[in-house]
Amino acid sequence: PSYLERSGELSYRPLVTLSYMADAALWGVRASGFHLSNLFLHALAVCVGWRLVRSWLPRLAALSSAALFAVHPAASEAVLSIAYREELLFTLFGLGALALVAPALREQAPLRLRGCMASWGLFILALLSKEMAVSLPLLVAFLAIHSAPGSPAHGAFQSLWRQRRLLLGLFVITVV
């Protein structure tokens, strides 16, 4: 049987299904264990979000934004409801991909390649969690523009041209 027949899902989100299977193996049918896993994933996403914001803002401002993200009611449904695991996984991996690519855009070639490759891996995990991840390459393009020297206007197109292989690769992966 296919993935969709076996999982009972109407969308292709195998990482979400695997996380539920891991929870079932770890916690059995106790809902409290699934809730604890959601809380853990949200806490990880908050830490990764702090790391992303920290690359642009001073420490206190980044900490304040991470604290707001941690307790904001917009995130409460995904954290409190077992059925919204895809939101947590997408957020964790999407923020992780952005957090890795943001400094990589400013680094020298060997370091940039490592950061971008790791970012691609997290991008794939985000795609396997939720379809919304197809928008991540647009955010990477935005980061590339604003990472250019004298950003946002000066050097934006030159920066995009220098990052063309990365952007083209992300675009191809998105289309495929």
C-alpha positions, 0 to 999 in steps of 0.5 A: 500500500502507498503512503497515503493509504497506510497513513490515512493522511490526505496530504504527503507529510511523512515526517509528521506521521513518523513523529506520531509513530515515534510518540506512540512508541515512546508514550503509548496512547497517553495524550500527555506524552504527545503534548510533551513532545509538542511542547519540546518541539515548540521550545526548540523552535523558540531557541532556533528562532532566537538564533535567527533573530540574533544574527540581526538584532542585539541580544536583548532584542532577540531574547525579547522577540523569542520570548514573545514568540514562545508565549504568543497566542498565535502559536498556542493552537499548534502547541496545545493540540496534538493534531497540529504537529506539522505546524511545529515541525515546519516552524522548527525546520523552516526557522532552522534553514533560515538560521543556517543560511543567514550567516552563510550568505555573509561567509567565505565560499567554503563556509557558505557552501556548508551552511547552505547545504545544511540549510537545504537539508532542513528545507527538505525536512520542512517540505516533508512536514508541510507544503508551506515550506515551498515559500522558504526560497523566497525568504532566502532571496529576501535574506540575500538581498538584505545581506548585501553590502550597503543593503537593502538597495545598493548591491542587491541585484549583485548579491542575488547574482552571486547567490544564483546557484544557491537560489536556482538550486532551491528553486529547482528543489521547490518545483520538483 
